[in-house]
């Protein structure tokens, strides 16, 4: 199988609440939306906010698969950007999971969870360059 991710789907309790958070608080712009799903185009992949009841139906009734423990990461160009985005998310209804802080290996990050409980890490890694298109390249 080719190493690739093209869509990340996040189940949400209500489309309106999720859309308010991701659009109004984080500033995302949808490329498609209806009463069950909202899609956002990213740098090479799509994120979908999918109504949880519809998501579970799509999974043939399963409410959870896998371990359920993961975090989505958003890399930015500086520690100041980490502070700004985490504060913006928290002031818009996110729960602070870990305040931004310097890390022993030289990076800087903080965590929040969106109103539906999905964990996000906002990080600055000085060894990972970010292209003008927003692509992150693994570096050491």
C-alpha positions, 0 to 999 in steps of 0.5 A: 500500500502506498504511504499516503493519507488523503482524508481525515474524518472527525466525527462531531456531535453537531455540524453547526457547533463544529463549524462555528469552532473550526470556521469562526475560531480557527479560521478554516474555509469549507469547500463543501458542506451539507447537513451531515458533513463539512469538508476543508481542503488542506495542503494535499489532503481533506479534513471532514467534520462528519455528523457522529450519527452518520459517521457511525452508520457509515461504519455499519453501527460501530461507534469506535474503532482503533485505540481512540488515542491520537492527536492531530498536529498543526506545525507553525513557524514560531513559538509565538504562533503556537501561543497565539493559536492555542490561546485563540482556540481556548478563547473560542471554546476549546479545552486546554490540555497542555499549555504551550511550553519549550520541549527538551529536544528544542521544539515548542508545543501545546495541546487543546481539544476541540468542543468534540474532544479531538486533541490538537497539538500546535507545534513549532519544530525548528528542524521541520521546514514548512513550505509556502504551501504549508507542507511540512518536511521531516528533518532532524 
